[in-house]
Amino acid sequence: LQQCVEAIGSKMSNEEAEVAVELLDSDGDGLVGLDDFVRFVEGGKEEEKVNDLREAFKMYEMEGFGCITPKSLKRMLGRLGEFRSVDECQAMIAKFDI
């Protein structure tokens, strides 16, 4: 989530990211879906905001499920130089699945 926010030109602390994911995960599945992701951004023109968010979200949502999966998170983190196992990515996602 933090890297997605940075991709659209903003910054977010670890604490802010944790709170945001807890608040955004509307169905409690531990995944931030596109609709959840769009809701958390404030300001800017609505159309521009949605387009920016879609592009940032697509960076992580690579499997066509409409959510960020452990496998897609692993792939994107690897592209960013953060190498994690699928299990580690699952743990990252599960941390926010309340």
Beta strands, then each sheet from edge to edge (+ up, - down):
end
